[in-house]
Amino acid sequence: MRMETSFESNALERRYMYINM
């Protein structure tokens, strides 16, 4: 988990969560 990719990771996780829902 890098601070640089923290923002990107958050967006990806949010999109994944939405698709899973």
C-alpha positions, 0 to 999 in steps of 0.5 A: 500500500503506497501513499502514491497509489493510495488514491488510485487504490481507493477509487478501484476498490470503490468501483469494485465494491459497486460492481459486487453490490 
